[in-house]
């Protein structure tokens, strides 16, 4: 048995053990939490970049930096790039979470068996999924000022 085959069988055993012990509902909940964490990290980093941008603008307004200098313009575009990247991270986290929330709301897919969540929880999952997908599409990486 090669190392790759051992790794594959170990990964399958871990997956089976996890699903048996926490269930499909637990797997969905863990995946939703991971998506929310990705979304929160993206929003936090995006906010810190906006703070850096406004700090740079304030230094230019106070005359501490020359707003027409190449260094100032380069720094501003570096911040723009960071804001765009962190916005993309937040959008990916929001979409992942929204899709997983929808999966949790409509599961089981076959329609047979008991749903993983109660009726009101499923309604809340669907609404929260809609809100997160709306937020993902409304996040704008550009600075309006």
N, C-alpha and C positions, 0 to 999 in steps of 0.2 A: 504494500500500500504506500503510495507516494505521499509527500507532504501536502500536496494540493488536495488529494482525496481525503486525507485526514482532516484538513481544514474544512472542506465542504461538509463532511459528515458531522463534525463538531458544530458547525454553524446550523445545520438542520436540527441537531439535537437541542441546541439552545433555543431555537425558534419554537420547536414543538413543546419544550418544557415551559417556555414563557406563555404560549397560547393556552396550554392546559391549565396553568396555575392562575393566570390573571384573566383569561377569557378574551374573547374578541372585543368586548366592550372596553376592557382595560387597555388593549392595544390601541384602539381608536382614541381613547382619552390621552394616552401617552403621546401619540402622534399629534393630537391637537395641541397639547402643551408645548411640544417642540416647535410647532408652527408659531404659537403665540410668542415664544421666546425669541425666535428669529425676527418676528415683526417688531417686538419691543426693542431689540438690539438695533435694528435698522432705524427706528424712530429716534432712539436716544442718540445714536451717532449723527443722524441728520440734524438734530437740534443742536448738538455741540458744534457742528460745522456752521450753522446759522449764527451762533454766538461768535465764532471766529470771524465770520464775514462782517458782522456788524461792528466788531472790535476794529477790524481793518478799516472799515469805512469811517469810523469815528476818528481813528488816527489820521486819516486823510483830511477829514473836515477840520480837525484842530490844527492842522499844519505840521504835525509830527512826521508825516510822510508826504511825499509829493505824489498826488494822484496820477500824474502823467508819466511818472518814471516807469521804466521797463520792469523794475523789481516789484513795484506795487501792482502793476497789471498782471505780471506772472503769478504773484501770490493770490490775486483775486481769481484767476482762472484755475489755479490749483484747488482753491476752495470750492469753486463751481463744480469741478470734476468730482471732488469728494462728496458734495451734496448729491450729485446725480447718482453716484455709485451707492450711497447709503439709502437713497430713495428706492433704487432698484431692489436692494436687500429687503427693505420694508415691504415693498409690493410683493415680492416673492413669498415672504412670510405670511402676508395677509391672504394671498391667493391659496397657498397650501392649507392654511387654517380654514379658510372658507370652504374649500373642497372637502376637507376631512369632516367639517361640521355637517355639510350636506350629506356625506356618506353616513354619518352617525344618525342623521335625522330620518333617512329613508331606508336604513338597513332593518331587517335582512332583505336582500334584493329579491329573493324568490317569492316573498310574500307569505311564505309558510313559516310557522314557528312564531315565537313571541319576539317582539321588537326588543332591541338592546336597551332602550330608554322608554320612560313613560310618555304618555301623550303630550303633556305640557312641556316636558323637557325637550321632546322632539320639535315642538313648535318653537321653543326658545332657540334651539340649535339652528333651525332654518332661518330665523330672523337674524341671529348673530352672524350667520354665514353671509346673508345679504348685506348687512352693514359692513363687514370686513371686505367683501368684494367691492362694494361702493367706495370704501376708503382707498383700496388699492388702486382703483382707476382714477380717483380724484387727487391722489398725491401728485404734486407738480414739482419737478426738480428745479425749476427756474425761480429766480428771486424777482419779486414783483416791484421792488423799489428802485 
